[in-house]
Amino acid sequence: MNTPKLPENKYVRYAIYGAVGYGAYKLFTALFSKNTTLEKAAADEKKFKAQGIKQSYPDGQYNVFADSLQSAFIYWAGTDEDTIFSIMDKMKNNLDVSKLIQAFGTRRQEFTLMNYSLGAFITDELSSADISKINQMFANKGITYRF
């Protein structure tokens, strides 16, 4: 059985490598963005405000939370789960989570050139048990966001 070989033309090979790389990138971002994309969070914010849900904190506080989360993700001794749980426990409703996701935006992952959303950081940095703990915190408060 003959195995397929790459074309001899180096430009065709580069195009194939680029296409495979782009496909891997799209798959990666689709897997890690889940339901916490910035666009969804912005749309959800409008929806929640229309439903009469009020944010629990001033806008600037969500930025402080987001910065603290980033520090917890790149903590020198590993991920600081206690800080992450503490911040997530401060979220009181769906609008709070939406505001947090937007405040976090996308941030550079340590030792990479990739920018991750909050959902991607959580998926990458926490164990499935830790993610379940956050999701259970949210469920107990009637928050429908899940990581």
Rosetta blueprint (number, residue, H / E / L):
1 M L
2 N L
3 T L
4 P L
5 K L
6 L L
7 P L
8 E L
9 N L
10 K H
11 Y H
12 V H
13 R H
14 Y H
15 A H
16 I H
17 Y H
18 G H
19 A H
20 V H
21 G H
22 Y H
23 G H
24 A H
25 Y H
26 K H
27 L H
28 F H
29 T H
30 A H
31 L H
32 F H
33 S H
34 K L
35 N L
36 T L
37 T L
38 L H
39 E H
40 K H
41 A H
42 A H
43 A H
44 D H
45 E H
46 K H
47 K H
48 F H
49 K H
50 A H
51 Q L
52 G L
53 I L
54 K L
55 Q L
56 S L
57 Y L
58 P L
59 D H
60 G H
61 Q H
62 Y H
63 N H
64 V H
65 F H
66 A H
67 D H
68 S H
69 L H
70 Q H
71 S H
72 A H
73 F H
74 I L
75 Y L
76 W L
77 A L
78 G L
79 T L
80 D L
81 E H
82 D H
83 T H
84 I H
85 F H
86 S H
87 I H
88 M H
89 D H
90 K L
91 M L
92 K L
93 N L
94 N H
95 L H
96 D H
97 V H
98 S H
99 K H
100 L H
101 I H
102 Q H
103 A H
104 F H
105 G L
106 T E
107 R E
108 R E
109 Q L
110 E L
111 F L
112 T L
113 L L
114 M L
115 N E
116 Y E
117 S E
118 L H
119 G H
120 A H
121 F H
122 I H
123 T H
124 D H
125 E H
126 L L
127 S L
128 S H
129 A H
130 D H
131 I H
132 S H
133 K H
134 I H
135 N H
136 Q H
137 M H
138 F H
139 A H
140 N H
141 K L
142 G L
143 I L
144 T L
145 Y L
146 R L
147 F L
